[in-house]
């Protein structure tokens, strides 16, 4: 039983499916665009609707 367990553990450790050296993915070439600007918040209940009042 001990031999069977040892063989199972050895086969599980050696058969991960990866072949060749492990490599990191290439770095992205361009930075993502910045997020859109957020409109400033209005204080004291004033509106900023440009209605001409």
N, C-alpha and C positions, 0 to 999 in steps of 0.2 A: 504493500500500500504506500509506503514511504517513497519507493522508487517511482511509482506512478505519479504521485504528487510532485516530485522533483522534476520529472519529465514534462508534466503539464506546465509548471512554472517557467521552466527554461524555454519551452516552445512559445509561451505567451509573451515572454520578454523579447524574444528574437524575431517574432513574426508580426511586426507592427504594420508592414505593408509599404513603408517608405523606402525608396531606393535612391542611392546617391546622397550627396551632402545636403544638409538642410540649408535653405537660403531665405533671407529676408526679402519681402516684396520690394520692388523699386519704389523710390520716393515719388510723390506726386510732383508733376512738373510746374503746375501753376497753383497759386494760393486761391482758395475760394473767394468769391466777391464779398465785400463787407455787407453787413445787414443794412436794410434801408433805415434812413434817419427817422427818429420818432418826433412827432410834433410836440412842441412845448405845452405843458399843462397850463390852463388858464386859472388864475387865482381870483379870489374875492367875487365869484359869481359873474365876472365879466364874460361877454361872449366875443368871439373873434370871427363873426360871420360876414363882415364887410357889407352889411345891408344898408349902411348910410344913415343910421338912426343916431 
